[in-house]
Amino acid sequence: MGVMINDTMTISAAAPANPPARTPLPTAEPAREPLLREALGEALRDIRTRNRMTLRELSEIAAISPGYLSELERGRKEVSSELLASVCQGLSVSVSDVIIDAAGTMALHAARPEMAAM
């Protein structure tokens, strides 16, 4: 088993006949599908920045606090249909355009695993 040489112990052992099976490395978890509120927030922020509006400018037009608008854009708060209409009006876009944009984001996310498998 072990031999003591000059106060140092050396251990000798034969290699096991059957080496232990390797544990597969964990694979990256697929990214979760974005929530509708996150996709809507992303769409609103994209439109606002394309229109070169600040958060404060849009919040004043839409009669919403800048903090709450920020929460909406980050997908932290659910937006009511009335508030969505007000924000869209401030952005000069239709609610349907924002919803289509958000749905496109969600569809792209859902299609990524299928596209990667090709």
Secondary structure, 3 states (H helix, E strand, C coil): CEEEECCEEEECCCCCCCCCCCCCCCCCCCCCCCCHHHHHHHHHHHHHHHCCCCHHHHHHHHCCCHHHHHHHHCCCCCCCHHHHHHHHHHHCCCHHHHHHHHHHHHHHHHHHHHHHCC
